[in-house]
């Protein structure tokens, strides 16, 4: 199993933001993580990636427990957070080389060239990140998430703020990546989910309220109607 959560709960003070969350994402699957704002999506993703360690329950990535074998688990993960934290003063190529050095990847310069070509950064690779459009910054974020060739990608709102052309390009890349990697990503666009994903996990007020293949969920009603009904 690429991602497995079992009875995960998280408290901030006395407030429980995740309650006994359990789900699995299988190898080679593109799974959508859906829910209203404040439902617990980003908190859950931060736990999966090892950013948050104070939680109850168990989480494993590619068979590695995120608490007991955190280094091994994190080697399997590429993560694009919602706010996409980058170094605006660094050049695109410089930044990707810096991230690659952190992961100690082999053939670094060749790999950076490959990432630049794969996510279509050729025209901006000599520019500083702070001068780039939102779309190009998202591509830089994807490139850094891919630089160490992880088995699992965690993408938190990867298409947020993109124009229609940029959306098409990002969707195409996600489809391509889904052929070889396990992808869990959050989105507020149900159309995007229907177009890209095989599996949907819906969370509401810290509880999983749906977890099934989209083809099964939508046999009798649309994904939009299901989402509205389950997140009232």
Phi, psi and omega in degrees: 000131181288316179227131177218123174245137180227112175053050181274125175233147181220132178243142165246101188067235178266358183267122177273117182259342172227134183234106176047051181283125177224130171194166179228147172235126188273157178304137178075015183254141170258111184245136177266139177247108191244152175167159177295167174303136179083006183285339181117007183299305184295322177300316180296318180295323178294327175291315180301321183275357178088006177290322177250127184245350181266086180210165175257151181103189181230145178225130175230145178234119183053039178083000181256125178292128186292341178268310184281325183236055189298320181295314179297320180295315183292332176297335183273354191247136165247131189231127172244100180291165182299318183274358174045066183290117180234170176260101188297336183276350182271150173285154184304308181297318179302317182294315180295324176294321178298314179296319178298323177295322178300319180277354179057045180284149177278157178051052190302311184297319178294322180291320177297318176302319180295317180294319179299319179288320186294320181259011173061059178251010187305318187285349182237006187295341178262010181255159174282148184299325182295342180267358186274156173289167179301320180298316179290327177295323176296322178294320176299318177299319176295319180298318180292329178290336184262349194302330182258014177055059182285157177280335186235135174245130175247113186239114182260105182055055184294339183254010181298129175080009182270149177279170186304320179294318179294322177300315180301317181292317180294319178298318179299318180294317180298318177300316180297315181295327181294344178287339185232350184228161171270130184234128170241121179220147178263150181201150172261359181260109179289332175295318177301315179298314180299325182284328191254331197253153172261342192219140177232135175239123182247129179241141180215123180052041175080005180241141174283121182251349175203143180201098185193162171302142181299325179299327178282319181298325189260020179296322187243344178209160183288159177299323179298316179294321178298315181297315180298317183293320186277345185242026177294000000 
